[in-house]
Amino acid sequence: MSKYLIAGLGNIGSEYEFTRHNIGFEVANALAKSLVKDENVPDRLFSTDKLATIHHTKFKGHQILIIKPTTYMNLSGKAVNFWLSVEKIPIENLLVVTDDLALPFGTLRLKKKGSDGGHNGLADIAHVLNTTDYNRLRFGVGSNFNKGKQVDYVLGKWDAEEQTTLNERIDKAVEIVKSFIGIGVDRTMSEYNNK
């Protein structure tokens, strides 16, 4: 039975909840909830462990570990590397879910490798793992901000218009993660990217 690590990136703390930068946490939450068979879904699907809150589950005969690093975004690599090592998960079975300013809101793009695009979380993961060859699902948050206001924008809450379709896009991201686990990265990329 193969193992997968799904890492949703974000920042811990109530002030960061439901901000654009925390979309990785939202996707991780939705994924965990969707894989719980019991109707009585507990409020706390994640338990606190070393460097992350974690949720163990199964999907299509695979063991899945979903993590939300508690290291803050800029040190995400520490948590990802720790759980890859502890669970002995090969890097090709890692999927990092993160926000992306370069993509229009709600656009979802699965990639096998690439630059960090100025994203500190991805940069730290590449630095700690010593490679940019790891799978990532980029969730577009748009770039509707004035010069110099990038930090305020990514740490800001979703606007009313975005909120109307946000849950549907999160559900689509969960679908992509499940496809990645079920049929692999290449087939999932051709199935979902640019659609």
Backbone as CSV, one residue per row, in Angstrom:
resi,resn,N_x,N_y,N_z,CA_x,CA_y,CA_z,C_x,C_y,C_z
1,MET,0.861,-1.200,0.000,0.000,0.000,0.000,0.892,1.244,0.000
2,SER,0.739,2.074,-1.023,1.595,3.261,-1.092,1.049,4.383,-0.210
3,LYS,1.956,5.275,0.173,1.610,6.389,1.052,1.758,7.706,0.309
4,TYR,0.903,8.642,0.660,0.941,9.976,0.066,0.949,11.032,1.166
5,LEU,1.672,12.123,0.895,1.669,13.272,1.802,1.049,14.452,1.067
6,ILE,-0.053,14.946,1.594,-0.709,16.132,1.043,-0.479,17.260,2.040
7,ALA,0.237,18.288,1.617,0.584,19.397,2.513,-0.126,20.671,2.059
8,GLY,-1.084,21.109,2.854,-1.757,22.376,2.576,-1.026,23.485,3.313
9,LEU,-0.602,24.510,2.586,0.193,25.574,3.206,-0.690,26.713,3.720
10,GLY,-0.207,27.331,4.796,-0.912,28.471,5.375,-0.184,28.935,6.623
11,ASN,-0.805,29.839,7.345,-0.262,30.345,8.605,-1.222,30.008,9.734
12,ILE,-0.672,29.614,10.895,-1.530,29.322,12.042,-1.908,30.623,12.743
13,GLY,-3.014,30.580,13.462,-3.478,31.767,14.191,-4.792,32.268,13.618
14,SER,-5.692,32.682,14.505,-7.031,33.088,14.072,-7.004,34.287,13.131
15,GLU,-5.974,35.135,13.253,-5.924,36.318,12.379,-5.672,35.952,10.922
16,TYR,-5.186,34.725,10.689,-4.903,34.295,9.318,-6.007,33.424,8.721
17,GLU,-6.985,33.050,9.542,-8.036,32.159,9.050,-8.809,32.813,7.909
18,PHE,-9.117,31.992,6.896,-9.919,32.417,5.740,-9.290,33.577,4.960
19,THR,-7.963,33.682,5.026,-7.271,34.656,4.173,-6.818,33.944,2.900
20,ARG,-6.478,34.713,1.891,-6.056,34.134,0.609,-4.826,33.244,0.788
21,HIS,-3.901,33.672,1.633,-2.648,32.937,1.831,-2.886,31.575,2.479
22,ASN,-4.053,31.398,3.101,-4.346,30.153,3.822,-5.211,29.185,3.028
23,ILE,-5.316,29.376,1.729,-6.176,28.500,0.935,-5.701,27.043,1.006
24,GLY,-4.398,26.831,1.190,-3.888,25.463,1.325,-4.497,24.755,2.527
25,PHE,-4.654,25.497,3.641,-5.298,24.945,4.840,-6.759,24.592,4.539
26,GLU,-7.442,25.483,3.800,-8.863,25.257,3.497,-9.043,24.004,2.645
27,VAL,-8.169,23.828,1.669,-8.248,22.638,0.809,-7.946,21.388,1.639
28,ALA,-6.947,21.471,2.523,-6.612,20.338,3.398,-7.802,19.966,4.279
29,ASN,-8.475,20.970,4.838,-9.654,20.721,5.675,-10.757,20.031,4.877
30,ALA,-11.014,20.553,3.680,-12.085,20.009,2.835,-11.753,18.583,2.399
31,LEU,-10.488,18.338,2.102,-10.060,16.985,1.704,-10.274,16.004,2.855
32,ALA,-9.825,16.381,4.050,-9.976,15.509,5.213,-11.452,15.210,5.461
33,LYS,-12.271,16.246,5.392,-13.708,16.086,5.639,-14.328,15.152,4.598
34,SER,-13.896,15.276,3.349,-14.486,14.474,2.272,-14.109,12.997,2.379
35,LEU,-13.028,12.703,3.099,-12.573,11.315,3.221,-13.018,10.635,4.510
36,VAL,-13.781,11.360,5.318,-14.319,10.766,6.539,-15.640,10.095,6.181
37,LYS,-15.707,8.788,6.425,-16.898,8.021,6.034,-18.070,8.255,6.997
38,ASP,-17.744,8.497,8.250,-18.770,8.646,9.278,-19.583,9.919,9.055
39,GLU,-20.879,9.822,9.222,-21.753,11.000,9.070,-21.449,12.043,10.154
40,ASN,-21.094,11.555,11.349,-20.816,12.473,12.454,-19.375,12.974,12.360
41,VAL,-19.123,13.855,11.393,-17.769,14.361,11.192,-17.359,15.168,12.422
42,PRO,-16.271,14.765,13.074,-15.854,15.525,14.262,-15.361,16.924,13.880
43,ASP,-15.521,17.855,14.804,-15.062,19.223,14.557,-13.552,19.253,14.362
44,ARG,-12.862,18.403,15.108,-11.406,18.397,15.038,-10.927,17.170,14.275
45,LEU,-10.762,17.347,12.979,-10.271,16.253,12.141,-8.756,16.125,12.248
46,PHE,-8.101,17.208,12.637,-6.644,17.240,12.698,-6.173,17.197,14.135
47,SER,-5.108,16.444,14.374,-4.509,16.443,15.708,-3.146,17.132,15.634
48,THR,-2.774,17.755,16.719,-1.503,18.475,16.751,-0.360,17.491,16.966
49,ASP,0.643,17.596,16.106,1.808,16.725,16.210,3.039,17.585,15.930
50,LYS,4.152,16.950,15.670,5.397,17.701,15.476,5.351,18.526,14.188
51,LEU,5.506,19.825,14.307,5.615,20.785,13.203,4.355,20.936,12.345
52,ALA,3.267,20.235,12.707,2.056,20.314,11.878,0.849,19.784,12.640
53,THR,-0.335,20.152,12.149,-1.521,19.405,12.544,-1.726,18.378,11.445
54,ILE,-2.114,17.166,11.822,-2.116,16.065,10.857,-3.435,15.292,10.878
55,HIS,-3.713,14.648,9.762,-4.893,13.790,9.641,-4.500,12.564,8.823
56,HIS,-4.613,11.386,9.431,-4.345,10.125,8.732,-5.648,9.592,8.155
57,THR,-5.602,9.144,6.911,-6.803,8.585,6.302,-6.401,7.612,5.191
58,LYS,-7.398,7.049,4.529,-7.129,6.149,3.399,-7.970,6.584,2.214
59,PHE,-7.475,6.318,1.013,-8.236,6.613,-0.196,-7.771,5.670,-1.297
60,LYS,-8.715,4.951,-1.886,-8.426,4.019,-2.983,-7.273,3.070,-2.663
61,GLY,-7.260,2.565,-1.424,-6.235,1.601,-1.042,-4.888,2.205,-0.688
62,HIS,-4.805,3.532,-0.681,-3.551,4.205,-0.329,-3.674,4.830,1.060
63,GLN,-2.560,4.886,1.771,-2.525,5.611,3.039,-2.230,7.077,2.735
64,ILE,-3.016,7.943,3.329,-2.870,9.383,3.066,-2.585,10.104,4.383
65,LEU,-1.573,10.955,4.369,-1.323,11.839,5.499,-1.511,13.266,4.999
66,ILE,-2.474,13.958,5.596,-2.723,15.360,5.250,-2.126,16.194,6.371
67,ILE,-1.297,17.167,6.010,-0.710,18.028,7.052,-0.965,19.507,6.774
68,LYS,-1.064,20.259,7.859,-1.081,21.723,7.815,0.075,22.176,8.705
69,PRO,1.188,22.599,8.097,2.355,22.980,8.911,2.025,24.065,9.934
70,THR,2.611,23.929,11.119,2.427,24.937,12.168,3.685,25.800,12.297
71,THR,4.505,25.763,11.272,5.793,26.463,11.275,5.692,27.887,10.733
72,TYR,4.500,28.289,10.309,4.281,29.494,9.515,4.806,29.245,8.102
73,MET,4.187,29.951,7.182,4.401,29.733,5.753,5.874,29.669,5.360
74,ASN,6.668,30.631,5.864,8.053,30.772,5.385,8.986,29.642,5.814
75,LEU,8.502,28.765,6.706,9.317,27.627,7.141,8.600,26.298,6.851
76,SER,7.772,26.296,5.824,6.973,25.109,5.489,7.833,23.885,5.188
77,GLY,9.032,24.099,4.651,9.900,22.983,4.258,10.254,22.078,5.416
78,LYS,10.400,22.665,6.599,10.770,21.896,7.789,9.718,20.814,8.076
79,ALA,8.451,21.207,8.045,7.354,20.272,8.328,7.218,19.236,7.217
80,VAL,7.282,19.684,5.970,7.135,18.768,4.833,8.245,17.716,4.867
81,ASN,9.460,18.161,5.068,10.601,17.242,5.089,10.499,16.253,6.257
82,PHE,10.101,16.759,7.417,9.980,15.894,8.599,8.990,14.758,8.341
83,TRP,7.807,15.088,7.825,6.773,14.067,7.635,7.077,13.135,6.473
84,LEU,7.732,13.637,5.452,8.194,12.739,4.375,9.137,11.688,4.958
85,SER,10.057,12.145,5.816,11.065,11.245,6.400,10.441,10.253,7.374
86,VAL,9.641,10.762,8.307,9.053,9.911,9.340,8.160,8.829,8.723
87,GLU,7.359,9.227,7.736,6.411,8.285,7.135,7.018,7.511,5.964
88,LYS,8.293,7.832,5.640,8.987,7.182,4.522,8.171,7.262,3.230
89,ILE,7.771,8.486,2.915,6.972,8.737,1.709,7.896,9.257,0.610
90,PRO,7.881,8.632,-0.574,8.734,9.115,-1.662,8.289,10.499,-2.134
91,ILE,9.238,11.305,-2.575,8.927,12.690,-2.938,7.907,12.772,-4.075
92,GLU,7.869,11.748,-4.935,6.885,11.793,-6.029,5.451,11.615,-5.525
93,ASN,5.300,11.197,-4.254,3.969,11.067,-3.656,3.626,12.246,-2.745
94,LEU,4.402,13.318,-2.882,4.120,14.562,-2.164,3.329,15.496,-3.069
95,LEU,2.293,16.121,-2.505,1.568,17.172,-3.212,1.398,18.348,-2.262
96,VAL,1.913,19.507,-2.664,1.817,20.730,-1.871,0.697,21.590,-2.465
97,VAL,-0.212,22.045,-1.624,-1.327,22.887,-2.076,-1.099,24.296,-1.550
98,THR,-1.089,25.262,-2.476,-0.739,26.620,-2.074,-1.450,27.676,-2.904
99,ASP,-1.454,28.907,-2.400,-2.018,30.042,-3.127,-1.046,30.503,-4.202
100,ASP,-1.571,31.158,-5.238,-0.713,31.673,-6.314,-1.254,32.988,-6.853
101,LEU,-0.441,34.040,-6.700,-0.825,35.372,-7.181,-0.826,35.476,-8.704
102,ALA,-0.050,34.614,-9.366,0.104,34.717,-10.820,-1.089,34.145,-11.580
103,LEU,-1.971,33.434,-10.881,-3.135,32.831,-11.533,-4.401,33.594,-11.153
104,PRO,-5.312,33.755,-12.119,-6.589,34.412,-11.794,-7.325,33.650,-10.696
105,PHE,-8.156,34.356,-9.953,-8.879,33.741,-8.840,-9.590,32.457,-9.279
106,GLY,-9.393,31.402,-8.482,-10.097,30.147,-8.710,-9.466,29.226,-9.728
107,THR,-8.448,29.712,-10.450,-7.759,28.854,-11.418,-6.921,27.838,-10.658
108,LEU,-6.979,26.586,-11.099,-6.239,25.516,-10.433,-5.247,24.916,-11.411
109,ARG,-3.988,24.825,-10.993,-2.942,24.337,-11.886,-2.051,23.343,-11.150
110,LEU,-2.011,22.117,-11.655,-1.164,21.074,-11.084,0.143,21.027,-11.862
111,LYS,1.262,21.031,-11.128,2.577,20.982,-11.771,3.476,19.976,-11.053
112,LYS,4.399,19.387,-11.822,5.326,18.406,-11.241,6.581,19.061,-10.681
113,LYS,6.879,20.255,-11.153,8.070,20.966,-10.688,7.948,22.410,-11.120
114,GLY,8.920,23.204,-10.754,8.890,24.600,-11.182,9.501,25.516,-10.152
115,SER,9.579,26.783,-10.505,10.156,27.771,-9.595,9.146,28.078,-8.495
116,ASP,9.599,28.783,-7.479,8.690,29.139,-6.390,7.825,30.334,-6.751
117,GLY,8.164,31.033,-7.850,7.357,32.176,-8.280,7.255,33.265,-7.223
118,GLY,8.286,33.366,-6.370,8.265,34.388,-5.320,7.471,33.986,-4.092
119,HIS,7.022,32.736,-4.048,6.234,32.252,-2.908,7.188,31.702,-1.853
120,ASN,7.195,32.319,-0.677,8.165,31.946,0.361,7.994,30.508,0.869
121,GLY,6.761,30.029,0.915,6.525,28.654,1.351,7.143,27.652,0.386
122,LEU,6.905,27.853,-0.911,7.481,26.959,-1.926,9.004,27.080,-1.954
123,ALA,9.499,28.295,-1.771,10.953,28.510,-1.766,11.603,27.736,-0.627
124,ASP,10.961,27.754,0.539,11.527,27.051,1.691,11.481,25.532,1.487
125,ILE,10.402,25.031,0.908,10.302,23.594,0.636,11.415,23.175,-0.336
126,ALA,11.606,23.955,-1.402,12.663,23.643,-2.371,14.038,23.674,-1.710
127,HIS,14.233,24.645,-0.816,15.513,24.790,-0.125,15.781,23.582,0.788
128,VAL,14.789,23.201,1.580,14.973,22.101,2.537,15.077,20.753,1.815
129,LEU,14.245,20.545,0.799,14.278,19.273,0.067,15.423,19.227,-0.945
130,ASN,16.015,20.411,-1.193,17.116,20.532,-2.148,16.710,20.138,-3.571
131,THR,15.447,20.434,-3.909,14.968,20.185,-5.271,13.707,21.003,-5.514
132,THR,13.479,21.350,-6.784,12.205,21.986,-7.160,11.296,20.968,-7.843
133,ASP,11.765,19.706,-7.865,10.980,18.637,-8.497,10.039,17.995,-7.486
134,TYR,8.992,18.692,-7.152,7.946,18.113,-6.306,6.605,18.649,-6.808
135,ASN,5.566,17.854,-6.650,4.244,18.212,-7.166,3.632,19.330,-6.336
136,ARG,2.981,20.249,-7.052,2.273,21.313,-6.338,0.977,21.640,-7.066
137,LEU,-0.058,21.904,-6.285,-1.337,22.358,-6.825,-1.462,23.826,-6.452
138,ARG,-1.456,24.656,-7.475,-1.504,26.105,-7.265,-2.944,26.585,-7.404
139,PHE,-3.406,27.277,-6.388,-4.779,27.798,-6.346,-4.702,29.308,-6.595
140,GLY,-5.212,29.741,-7.725,-5.124,31.158,-8.084,-5.906,32.047,-7.139
141,VAL,-5.240,33.080,-6.638,-5.925,34.056,-5.779,-6.017,35.418,-6.458
142,GLY,-5.516,35.496,-7.715,-5.565,36.762,-8.434,-4.508,37.731,-7.940
143,SER,-4.479,38.886,-8.571,-3.467,39.899,-8.198,-4.089,41.288,-8.223
144,ASN,-5.277,41.375,-7.642,-6.047,42.611,-7.670,-5.632,43.553,-6.528
145,PHE,-4.352,43.954,-6.576,-3.874,44.853,-5.519,-2.966,45.919,-6.122
146,ASN,-2.843,47.029,-5.421,-1.990,48.123,-5.867,-0.538,47.826,-5.530
147,LYS,0.363,48.474,-6.247,1.802,48.293,-6.029,2.155,48.475,-4.553
148,GLY,2.933,47.531,-4.050,3.348,47.608,-2.655,2.348,47.048,-1.663
149,LYS,1.203,46.577,-2.163,0.135,46.085,-1.271,-0.023,44.561,-1.323
150,GLN,0.987,43.875,-1.837,0.898,42.423,-2.011,0.653,41.691,-0.688
151,VAL,1.404,42.077,0.346,1.271,41.402,1.644,-0.139,41.590,2.196
152,ASP,-0.644,42.827,2.135,-2.004,43.101,2.617,-3.015,42.258,1.853
153,TYR,-2.766,42.097,0.560,-3.705,41.357,-0.296,-3.734,39.874,0.070
154,VAL,-2.557,39.232,0.139,-2.556,37.787,0.416,-2.996,37.480,1.851
155,LEU,-2.756,38.424,2.758,-3.184,38.211,4.145,-4.591,38.757,4.389
156,GLY,-5.230,39.213,3.316,-6.599,39.731,3.422,-7.625,38.623,3.224
157,LYS,-8.853,38.926,3.653,-9.955,37.960,3.513,-10.493,38.017,2.075
158,TRP,-11.172,36.959,1.685,-11.798,36.907,0.359,-12.880,37.973,0.265
159,ASP,-13.020,38.593,-0.920,-14.094,39.589,-1.061,-15.419,38.874,-1.344
160,ALA,-16.496,39.631,-1.330,-17.838,39.048,-1.444,-18.013,38.276,-2.752
161,GLU,-17.488,38.826,-3.834,-17.627,38.167,-5.136,-16.876,36.833,-5.149
162,GLU,-15.648,36.838,-4.588,-14.857,35.599,-4.536,-15.562,34.539,-3.687
163,GLN,-16.190,34.986,-2.622,-16.838,34.036,-1.710,-17.984,33.279,-2.360
164,THR,-18.572,33.849,-3.415,-19.708,33.170,-4.061,-19.276,31.875,-4.746
165,THR,-18.037,31.809,-5.219,-17.584,30.591,-5.918,-16.442,29.878,-5.201
166,LEU,-16.032,30.398,-4.044,-14.868,29.844,-3.349,-15.050,28.368,-2.994
167,ASN,-16.189,28.013,-2.419,-16.392,26.620,-2.005,-16.378,25.664,-3.193
168,GLU,-16.937,26.109,-4.293,-16.944,25.270,-5.499,-15.513,25.038,-5.995
169,ARG,-14.674,26.078,-5.926,-13.276,25.945,-6.369,-12.486,25.068,-5.387
170,ILE,-12.780,25.178,-4.096,-12.133,24.308,-3.099,-12.518,22.854,-3.373
171,ASP,-13.799,22.611,-3.673,-14.253,21.248,-3.999,-13.528,20.713,-5.234
172,LYS,-13.324,21.593,-6.204,-12.607,21.182,-7.422,-11.150,20.846,-7.086
173,ALA,-10.551,21.611,-6.202,-9.171,21.329,-5.778,-9.103,19.963,-5.097
174,VAL,-10.077,19.653,-4.258,-10.137,18.350,-3.585,-10.240,17.235,-4.630
175,GLU,-11.059,17.462,-5.639,-11.218,16.494,-6.739,-9.867,16.239,-7.426
176,ILE,-9.104,17.303,-7.639,-7.790,17.180,-8.286,-6.821,16.394,-7.393
177,VAL,-6.835,16.675,-6.098,-5.963,15.949,-5.167,-6.291,14.456,-5.201
178,LYS,-7.581,14.136,-5.175,-7.991,12.730,-5.209,-7.586,12.070,-6.524
179,SER,-7.693,12.819,-7.612,-7.282,12.291,-8.913,-5.781,12.032,-8.938
180,PHE,-5.010,12.953,-8.372,-3.551,12.796,-8.269,-3.207,11.485,-7.550
181,ILE,-3.905,11.209,-6.469,-3.663,9.978,-5.714,-4.134,8.763,-6.514
182,GLY,-5.295,8.896,-7.151,-5.909,7.758,-7.825,-5.289,7.369,-9.155
183,ILE,-4.985,8.385,-10.004,-4.495,8.062,-11.365,-3.129,8.663,-11.695
184,GLY,-2.537,9.378,-10.722,-1.196,9.910,-10.956,-1.185,11.331,-11.478
185,VAL,-0.018,11.937,-11.410,0.117,13.361,-11.721,-0.066,13.657,-13.209
186,ASP,0.494,12.817,-14.083,0.430,13.125,-15.520,-0.998,13.108,-16.054
187,ARG,-1.720,12.045,-15.726,-3.099,11.959,-16.209,-3.970,13.040,-15.590
188,THR,-3.708,13.355,-14.337,-4.493,14.405,-13.677,-4.208,15.763,-14.306
189,MET,-2.948,16.030,-14.645,-2.602,17.300,-15.302,-3.351,17.423,-16.625
190,SER,-3.345,16.361,-17.434,-4.012,16.473,-18.732,-5.523,16.544,-18.582
191,GLU,-6.035,15.970,-17.507,-7.479,15.985,-17.258,-7.969,17.338,-16.783
192,TYR,-7.183,18.007,-15.916,-7.695,19.203,-15.228,-7.039,20.525,-15.612
193,ASN,-5.769,20.512,-15.996,-5.113,21.787,-16.278,-5.720,22.445,-17.510
194,ASN,-5.784,23.761,-17.483,-6.321,24.560,-18.590,-7.813,24.305,-18.836
195,LYS,-8.518,23.880,-17.783,-9.963,23.671,-17.941,-10.710,24.500,-16.944
